[in-house]
Amino acid sequence: MVFSSLEFLFAFLPVTLGAYWLAPRRARNTVLLVASLAFYTWGGGAFVFALLGVIAANFVLGFAVARRGDRSGERRRQWGVAAAVLVNMGLLAYFKYANFFVGQVDGLRGALDLGSTDWAAVTLPIGISFFTFQAMSYTVDVARGTRVPLRNPIDFALYVALFPQLIAGPIVRFHEISDQLGNRRAGMDAFAEGAVRFTHGLVKKIVVADAVAVVADAAFATPPGELNAVTAWLGVTAYTLQIYFDFSGYSDMAIGLGRMFGFRFPENFARPYSAVSVTDFWRRWHMTLSNWFRDYLFIPLGGSRDGAGRTYRNLWIVFLLTGLWHGAAWTFVAWGAYHGALLVAERFMEQRPTGSTNLVPLRRAATLLAVMVGWVLFRAETLTGALGYLRAMVAPGSLEIVPRVAEVLDVRVTLVLALASLVVLLPRHLVLGPTLERARGAAPAVARLAVLGLALPYALLLMAGGSFSPFLYFRF
């Protein structure tokens, strides 16, 4: 079950909202937890037991890592953190990377004529990259003494399993939401704000991301030998827009759902395609993942404190792992290494991550180009395919769009693609989701009416017509 499905919009969500608002305040966390586990079971089936195992293990470990004044308490804390990392990362590594590892071993065995490994492929539980990272943040925050362990297992289970952000984020770190688990205000204003934010995300997904997806899919499905530069650039432009509107749309929907239940989740996107450097891009794209790696990996490794060489090393480690976090494939490793190299280059050249100079338009264009090249690595199925696609982007050839792509470029898709491309020209400070949610005045009010009165009915018509594709980040 996904947010952009009719069963979610007209069955699961109304029932959950009704039960939540009718329940006594002290029972609302229980209602939300039951709904969240039902939501996960709908899509994940028996993998709900993996989720419950993560919840149980980290709840117990939270008490082990709580700070104490004696030396034995410090030793217990260190062992508890190590156990939490082992449990969460071990589970993630098995489900996400076992198939990849066996595939590499089989490749080597095949080259040596040793046959293949007797191995049953492991199915990836949905959302595992998100809920394991969220659970680890609880243990680390408690170990650092910034928060105390939760005593109520229902509150902790809700923190890990809360359905709006369970499958694809935002990654909500414990210290960002701990106070809200037991004490939050939910009223009609919060509900109205959340409804507008959710609708905004739904429209981004259904009207924009799903429309341009057909162009990206057709272009990347075209054999590199049949591609020309015009088609290749059209395809990567479509994918650049698809992944942004798809993932930021999901984040808007998650943030909006959270507001309906009284929660405030951290923002996850801030106009990333207006970035003036790759460093700036990562301060605006999937911000909750960037912040997680910064606070729980980059800074503990030493951050930028121990000289340029250590800084470069730490950046490489973080972005290689960022690539692997997204998927078990050499394309993701290459994508992470590519971004790590760009960040190291910016540090080496002492380029300012931001700044208002006359070169801002040029820097925005150069950064967007670098990001688009990276998306080729991210989207391609293999490194060979990615390299072939990149070659097609710079090879001279026909100016005609190849038939496979031309046949999906109907009037609606072409119009959406053209209008969505204008997002790269908008002012850097204009982030529409929070503006629609909270801004006051005539212009935001008109925009909210347009979203609810025009864009929402159109999106529902598209959904009713059977137009649907899964969220891209569900695969991670």
For each residue, the residues with C-beta under 8 A, 3 or more apart:
1: 5 7 8 12 39 42 43
2: 5 8 43 167 470 471 474
3: 8 9 198 201 202 205 250 253 254 257
4: 8 9 202 205 206 253 463 468 471
5: 1 2 8 9 463 468
6: 9 10 11 463 464
7: 1 10 11 12
8: 1 2 3 4 5 11 12 13
9: 3 4 5 6 13 460 463
10: 6 7 13 14
11: 6 7 8 14 15
12: 1 7 8 15 16 35 38 39 42
13: 8 9 10 16 17 257
14: 10 11 17 18
15: 11 12 18 19
16: 12 13 19 20 31 32 35
17: 13 14 20 21 260
18: 14 15 21 22
19: 15 16 22 23 31 35
20: 16 17 23 28 31 32 35 261
21: 17 18
22: 18 19
23: 19 20 27 28 30 31
24: 27 28
25: 28
26:
27: 23 24 30 31
28: 20 23 24 25 31 32 261
29: 32 33 152 154 155 158 181 182
30: 23 27 33 34 154
31: 16 19 20 23 27 28 34 35
32: 16 20 28 29 35 36 158 162 163 261
33: 29 30 36 37 154 157 158 161
34: 30 31 37 38
35: 12 16 19 20 31 32 38 39 163
36: 32 33 39 40 158 161 162 163 166
37: 33 34 40 41 48 51 52 161
38: 12 34 35 41 42
39: 1 12 35 36 42 43 163 166
40: 36 37 43 44 47 48 51 126 127 161 163 166 167
41: 37 38 44 45 48
42: 1 12 38 39
43: 1 2 39 40 126 167
44: 40 41 47 48 51 125 126 127
45: 41 48
46: 49
47: 40 44 50 51 123 125 126 128
48: 37 40 41 44 45 51 52
49: 46 52 53
50: 47 53 54 91 95 125 128
51: 37 40 44 47 48 54 55 125 127 131 160 161
52: 37 48 49 55 56
53: 49 50 56 57 91
54: 50 51 57 58 87 88 91 131 132 135 160
55: 51 52 58 59 135 156 157 160 161
56: 52 53 59 60
57: 53 54 60 61 84 87 88
58: 54 55 61 62 84 87 88 135 136 138 139 156 160
59: 55 56 62 150 153 156 157
60: 56 57 63 64
61: 57 58 64 65 80 83 84 87 139
62: 58 59 65 66 138 139 142 149 150 156
63: 60 66 149
64: 60 61 76 77 79 80 83
65: 61 62 76 77 80 81 84 139 142 143 149
66: 62 63 77 142 143 148 149
67: 73 77 143 145
68: 72 73 74 76 77
69: 73
70: 73 74
71: 74 75
72: 68 75 76
73: 67 68 69 70 76 77
74: 68 70 71 77 78
75: 71 72 78 79
76: 64 65 68 72 73 79 80
77: 64 65 66 67 68 73 74 80 81 143
78: 74 75 81 82
79: 64 75 76 82 83
80: 61 64 65 76 77 83 84 139 143
81: 65 77 78 84 85 139 140 143
82: 78 79 85 86
83: 61 64 79 80 86 87
84: 57 58 61 65 80 81 87 88 135 136 139 140
85: 81 82 88 89 136
86: 82 83 89 90
87: 54 57 58 61 83 84 90 91
88: 54 57 58 84 85 91 92 132 133 135 136
89: 85 86 92 93 132 136
90: 86 87 93 94
91: 50 53 54 87 88 94 95 128 132
92: 88 89 95 96 97 128 129 132
93: 89 90 96 97 98
94: 90 91 97 98 122
95: 50 91 92 98 122 123 124 125 128
96: 92 93 100 124 128 129 327 328
97: 92 93 94 100 101 324 328
98: 93 94 95 101 102 122
99: 102 103 119 121 122 328
100: 96 97 103 104 328 329
101: 97 98 104 105 328
102: 98 99 105 106 117 119
103: 99 100 106 107
104: 100 101 107 108
105: 101 102 108 109 117
106: 102 103 109 110 116 117 119
107: 103 104 110 111
108: 104 105 111 112
109: 105 106 112 114 115 116 117
110: 106 107 113 114 115 116
111: 107 108
112: 108 109
113: 110
114: 109 110
115: 109 110
116: 106 109 110 119
117: 102 105 106 109
118:
119: 99 102 106 116
120:
121: 99
122: 94 95 98 99
123: 47 95
124: 95 96 128 475
125: 44 47 50 51 95 128
126: 40 43 44 47 167 474
127: 40 44 51 130 131 166 167 168 474
128: 47 50 91 92 95 96 124 125 131 132
129: 92 96 132 133 325 326 476
130: 127 133 134 165 166 167 168 169 171
131: 51 54 127 128 134 135 160 161 166
132: 54 88 89 91 92 128 129 135 136
133: 88 129 130 136 137 171 289 292
134: 130 131 137 138 159 160 171 172 173 174
135: 54 55 58 84 88 131 132 138 139 160
136: 58 84 85 88 89 132 133 139 140 296
137: 133 134 140 141 171 173 174 175 292 296
138: 58 62 134 135 141 142 147 156 159 160 174
139: 58 61 62 65 80 81 84 135 136 142 143
140: 81 84 136 137 143 144 296
141: 137 138 144 146 147 173 174 175 178
142: 62 65 66 138 139 145 146 147 148 149 174
143: 65 66 67 77 80 81 139 140
144: 140 141
145: 67 142
146: 141 142 175
147: 138 141 142 174 175 178
148: 66 142
149: 62 63 65 66 142
150: 59 62 153 155 156 159 178 181
151:
152: 29 155 156 182
153: 59 150 156 157
154: 29 30 33 157 158
155: 29 150 152 158 159 181 182
156: 55 58 59 62 138 150 152 153 159 160
157: 33 55 59 153 154 160 161
158: 29 32 33 36 154 155 161 162 181
159: 134 138 150 155 156 162 172 174 177 178 181
160: 51 54 55 58 131 134 135 138 156 157
161: 33 36 37 40 51 55 131 157 158 166
162: 32 36 158 159 165 166 172 258 263
163: 32 35 36 39 40 166 167 257
164: 253 254 255 257 258 261 263 265
165: 130 162 168 169 170 171 172 254 258 265
166: 36 39 40 127 130 131 161 162 163
167: 2 40 43 126 127 130 163 471 474
168: 127 130 165 247 250 254 471 473 474 476
169: 130 165 172 250 251 254 268 286 288 289 473
170: 165 251 254 255 265 266 267 268 287 288
171: 130 133 134 137 165 288 289 292
172: 134 159 162 165 169 176 177 265 266 288
173: 134 137 141 176 177 288 291 292 295
174: 134 137 138 141 142 147 159 177 178
175: 137 141 146 147 178
176: 172 173 265 266
177: 159 172 173 174 180 181 263 265
178: 141 147 150 159 174 175 181
179: 182 183
180: 177 183 184 262 263 264
181: 29 150 155 158 159 177 178 184
182: 29 152 155 179
183: 179 180
184: 180 181 262 263
185: 190 262
186: 190 191 260 261 262
187: 190 191
188: 191 192
189: 192 193
190: 185 186 187 193 194 259 260 262
191: 186 187 188 194 195 259 260
192: 188 189 195 196
193: 189 190 196 197 256 259 437 438
194: 190 191 197 198 255 256 257 258 259 260 261 437
195: 191 192 198 199 256 260 452
196: 192 193 199 200 256 436 437 448 451 452
197: 193 194 200 201 252 253 255 256 259 433 436 437
198: 3 194 195 201 202 252 253 256 257 260
199: 195 196 202 203 256 451 452 455 456
200: 196 197 203 204 249 252 256 432 433 436 451
201: 3 197 198 204 205 248 249 250 251 252 253 254 255 256 433
202: 3 4 198 199 205 206 249 253 456 459
203: 199 200 206 207 208 249 451 455 456 458 459
204: 200 201 207 208 209 245 246 248 249 252
205: 3 4 201 202 208 209 210 245 246 249 250 253 471
206: 4 202 203 209 210 459 462 463 467
207: 203 204 210 211 416 455 458 459 462
208: 203 204 205 211 212 241 245 249 416 420
209: 204 205 206 212 213 241 242 245 246 249 469
210: 205 206 207 213 462 467 468 469
211: 207 208 214 412 413 416 417
212: 208 209 215 216 238 239 241 242 245 413 416 417 420
213: 209 210 216 217 238 242 246 469
214: 211 217 218 408 413
215: 212 218 219 234 235 238 405 408 409 413 417
216: 212 213 219 220 235 236 238 239 242 379
217: 213 214 220 221
218: 214 215 221 222 235 404 405 407 408
219: 215 216 222 227 231 232 234 235 236 238 239 404 405
220: 216 217 235 239 379 380 381 385 389
221: 217 218 404
222: 218 219 226 227 231 235 402 404 405
223: 226 227 388
224: 227 385 388 389 391 392
225: 388
226: 222 223 402 404
227: 219 222 223 224 231 232 388 389 392 402
228: 231 232 392 395 397 398 399 400 402
229: 232 233 392 393 394 395 396 397
230: 233 234 398 399 400 401
231: 219 222 227 228 234 235 392 401 402 405
232: 219 227 228 229 235 236 389 392 393
233: 229 230 236 237 393
234: 215 219 230 231 237 238 401 405
235: 215 216 218 219 220 222 231 232 238 239 389 405
236: 216 219 232 233 239 240 372 375 376 379 389 393
237: 233 234 240 241 372 417 421
238: 212 213 215 216 219 234 235 241 242 417
239: 212 216 219 220 235 236 242 243 375 379
240: 236 237 243 244 273 371 372 375
241: 208 209 212 237 238 244 245 417 420 421 423
242: 209 212 213 216 238 239 245 246 472
243: 239 240 246 247 375 378 379 472
244: 240 241 247 248 269 272 273 423
245: 204 205 208 209 212 241 242 248 249 420
246: 204 205 209 213 242 243 249 250 471 472 473
247: 168 243 244 250 251 269 286 471 472 473
248: 201 204 244 245 251 252 268 269 433
249: 200 201 202 203 204 205 208 209 245 246 252 253
250: 3 168 169 201 205 246 247 253 254 471 473
251: 169 170 201 247 248 254 255 267 268 269
252: 197 198 200 201 204 248 249 255 256 433
253: 3 4 164 197 198 201 202 205 249 250 256 257
254: 3 164 165 168 169 170 201 250 251 257 258 265
255: 164 170 194 197 201 251 252 258 259 265 267 268 433 437
256: 193 194 195 196 197 198 199 200 201 252 253 259 260 437
257: 3 13 163 164 194 198 253 254 260 261
258: 162 164 165 194 254 255 261 263 264 265
259: 190 191 193 194 197 255 256 262 263 264 437
260: 17 186 190 191 194 195 198 256 257
261: 20 28 32 164 186 194 257 258
262: 180 184 185 186 190 259
263: 162 164 177 180 184 258 259
264: 180 258 259
265: 164 165 170 172 176 177 254 255 258
266: 170 172 176 287 288 291
267: 170 251 255 270 287 431 433 434
268: 169 170 248 251 255 286 287 288
269: 244 247 248 251 272 284 285 286 287 431 433
270: 267 283 284 287 431
271: 274 275 284 426 428 429 430 431
272: 244 269 275 281 284 285 371
273: 240 244 368 371 423 424
274: 271 284 364 424 426 427 428
275: 271 272 278 280 281 283 284 285 364 367 368 371
276: 280 353 354 355 360 363 364 367
277: 280 281 346 351 352 353 354 363 367
278: 275 281 282 339 342 343 346 367 370 371
279: 282 283 343 346 351 353
280: 275 276 277 283 284 353 354 367
281: 272 275 277 278 284 285 367 371
282: 278 279 285 290 339 343
283: 270 275 279 280 287 290 353
284: 269 270 271 272 274 275 280 281 287
285: 269 272 275 281 282 290
286: 169 247 268 269 289 290
287: 170 266 267 268 269 270 283 284 290 291
288: 169 170 171 172 173 266 268 291 292
289: 133 169 171 286 292 293 322 325
290: 282 283 285 286 287 293 294
291: 173 266 287 288 294 295
292: 133 137 171 173 288 289 295 296 297
293: 289 290 296 297 298 318 321 322
294: 290 291 297 298 299 318
295: 173 291 292 298 299
296: 136 137 140 292 293 299 300
297: 292 293 294 300 301 317 318 321
298: 293 294 295 301 303 314 315 318
299: 294 295 296 302 303
300: 296 297
301: 297 298 310 313 314 317 318
302: 299 305 306 310 311 314
303: 298 299 311 314
304: 311 314
305: 302 310
306: 302 310 311
307: 310 311
308: 311 312 347 348
309: 312 313
310: 301 302 305 306 307 313 314
311: 302 303 304 306 307 308 314 315 347
312: 308 309 315 316 344 347 348
313: 301 309 310 316 317
314: 298 301 302 303 304 310 311 317 318
315: 298 311 312 318 319 340 343 344 347
316: 312 313 319 320 337 340 341 344
317: 297 301 313 314 320 321
318: 293 294 297 298 301 314 315 321 322 340
319: 315 316 322 323 336 337 339 340 343
320: 316 317 323 324 333 336 337 340
321: 293 297 317 318 324 325 336
322: 289 293 318 319 325 326 336 339
323: 319 320 326 332 333 334 335 336 337 339
324: 97 320 321 327 328 332 333 336
325: 129 289 321 322 476
326: 129 322 323 332 335 336 378 476
327: 96 324 331 332 475 476
328: 96 97 99 100 101 324 332
329: 100 332 333
330: 333 334 382 383
331: 327 334 335 377 378 380 381 382 383 386
332: 323 324 326 327 328 329 335 336 377 378
333: 320 323 324 329 330 336 337
334: 323 330 331 337 338 377 383 386
335: 323 326 331 332 338 339 374 377 378
336: 319 320 321 322 323 324 326 332 333 339 340
337: 316 319 320 323 333 334 340 341
338: 334 335 341 342 373 374 377
339: 278 282 319 322 323 335 336 342 343 374
340: 315 316 318 319 320 336 337 343 344
341: 316 337 338 344 345
342: 278 338 339 345 346 370
343: 278 279 282 315 319 339 340 346 347
344: 312 315 316 340 341 347 348
345: 341 342 348 349
346: 277 278 279 342 343 349 351 353
347: 308 311 312 315 343 344 350 351
348: 308 312 344 345
349: 345 346
350: 347
351: 277 279 346 347
352: 277 355
353: 276 277 279 280 283 346
354: 276 277 280
355: 276 352 360
356: 360
357: 360
358:
359: 362 363
360: 276 355 356 357 363 364
361: 364 365
362: 359 365 366
363: 276 277 359 360 366 367
364: 274 275 276 360 361 367 368 424
365: 361 362 368 369
366: 362 363 369 370
367: 275 276 277 278 280 281 363 364 370 371
368: 273 275 364 365 371 372 424
369: 365 366 372 373
370: 278 342 366 367 373 374
371: 240 272 273 275 278 281 367 368 374 375
372: 236 237 240 368 369 375 376
373: 338 369 370 376 377 390
374: 335 338 339 370 371 377 378
375: 236 239 240 243 371 372 378 379
376: 236 372 373 379 380 386 389 390 393
377: 331 332 334 335 338 373 374 380 383 386
378: 243 326 331 332 335 374 375
379: 216 220 236 239 243 375 376
380: 220 331 376 377 383 385 386 389
381: 220 331 385
382: 330 331 385 386
383: 330 331 334 377 380 386 387
384: 387 388
385: 220 224 380 381 382 388 389
386: 331 334 376 377 380 382 383 389 390
387: 383 384 390 391
388: 223 224 225 227 384 385 391 392
389: 220 224 227 232 235 236 376 380 385 386 392 393
390: 373 376 386 387 393 394
391: 224 387 388 394 395
392: 224 227 228 229 231 232 388 389 395
393: 229 232 233 236 376 389 390
394: 229 390 391
395: 228 229 391 392
396: 229
397: 228 229
398: 228 230
399: 228 230
400: 228 230 406
401: 230 231 234 405 406 409
402: 222 226 227 228 231 405 406
403: 406 407
404: 218 219 221 222 226 407 408
405: 215 218 219 222 231 234 235 401 402 408 409
406: 400 401 402 403 409
407: 218 403 404
408: 214 215 218 404 405 413
409: 215 401 405 406 413 414 417
410: 413 414
411: 414 415
412: 211 415 416
413: 211 212 214 215 408 409 410 416 417
414: 409 410 411 417 418
415: 411 412 418 419
416: 207 208 211 212 412 413 419 420
417: 211 212 215 237 238 241 409 413 414 420 421
418: 414 415 421 422
419: 415 416 422
420: 208 212 241 245 416 417 423
421: 237 241 417 418 424
422: 418 419 425 426
423: 241 244 273 420 426
424: 273 274 364 368 421
425: 422
426: 271 274 422 423 430
427: 274 430
428: 271 274
429: 271
430: 271 426 427 435
431: 267 269 270 271 434 435
432: 200 435 436 447
433: 197 200 201 248 252 255 267 269 436 437
434: 267 431 437 438 439
435: 430 431 432 438 439 444 447
436: 196 197 200 432 433 439 444 447 448 451
437: 193 194 196 197 255 256 259 433 434
438: 193 434 435
439: 434 435 436 443 444
440: 444 445
441: 444 445
442: 445 446
443: 439 446 447
444: 435 436 439 440 441 447 448
445: 440 441 442 448 449
446: 442 443 449 450
447: 432 435 436 443 444 450 451
448: 196 436 444 445 451 452
449: 445 446 452 453
450: 446 447 453 454 455
451: 196 199 200 203 436 447 448 454 455 456
452: 195 196 199 448 449 455 456
453: 449 450 456 457
454: 450 451 457 458
455: 199 203 207 450 451 452 458 459
456: 199 202 203 451 452 453 459 460
457: 453 454 460 461
458: 203 207 454 455 461 462
459: 202 203 206 207 455 456 462 463
460: 9 456 457 463 464
461: 457 458 464 465
462: 206 207 210 458 459 465 467
463: 4 5 6 9 206 459 460 466 467 468
464: 6 460 461
465: 461 462
466: 463
467: 206 210 462 463
468: 4 5 210 463
469: 209 210 213
470: 2 474 475
471: 2 4 167 168 205 246 247 250 474
472: 242 243 246 247 475
473: 168 169 246 247 250 476
474: 2 126 127 167 168 470 471
475: 124 327 470 472
476: 129 168 325 326 327 473
